[in-house]
Every structure is written in C-alpha cells, then in structure tokens.
Amino acid sequence: MKTWQKAWMIVLCAMVTAAFTGVVRADEDALAECMDVINKNTKKLRKDIKDSSLNAESAKLAAEASQQAAKAKEMVPPIAKNASGADKEKIIAGYKKMMAELVDTFAALEKALKENKNDAAEEIYLKLLDLKKRGHDAYTE
C-alpha cells in the first residue's frame, strides 16, 4: 500500500471513530436528559406529595416522569457498552425490565394522586426510591 493510501486509511478510520463516538455520546446525552427530568420530578414530588392541594400538579409530574422513563427504557445504559455477547444482552434485558417497573410505578403514583389517595401515594413514592437505588447500583458506572 502506498503512503498516501495509508494516510487516507488513517483519516477514514479517524472519521468513522469520531462519528461513532458522537452517536454514542448523543445516546448517552439523551438518556441523561430523561433521567434528569425523572430526578427533578421525583425531588419535587417528595416535597409536594403530602399536600393534597397539589395533587393535580403532582399527578402531572408523575405522568411526565413515566413518559421519560418509557423513553429511557428504549435506550441502552452506558454500562452495557463495556459488555459483550450474552452479558450485554443480560444487562440490557434487566435494565429494560427495571425501567418498565419504573414506568408502572410512576403510573400507579399518578393514579393515586388523581384519586386523592395521598397515603397510598407516599407508599408508592417509597417504591420509587427503592427502584432508583437498585437501578443506580446495577446500571450506572
């Protein structure tokens, strides 16, 4: 291979690597944005969930968090990028299962708030905190 051909191959490899890195970074950024909304809403709910006069607003926060969790469920957690084969599939399947549980739990919280069942909403909120801890322990680096 001639010197100029080698140089072009190096440039081409660098461009492909940069493009791939940009795609991975965009996916990670999209997941981070979903998680930021979920965290922000969860923190606000912690403060507002005991006040039944805020139930309509709190139900909207729970619904928005549920929607973001549903979006995040379709993404791949960054920890999976370091795995391969069956391990990667296992990580992704576990992540999707936990995110589905998160979606369902936020939906249950929304329902409880709409029905003015704040005691039940507080119990559901505690489940959300447990899901958050288990999810972060298992699927963050």
Disulfide bonds with the S-S distance in Angstrom:
none
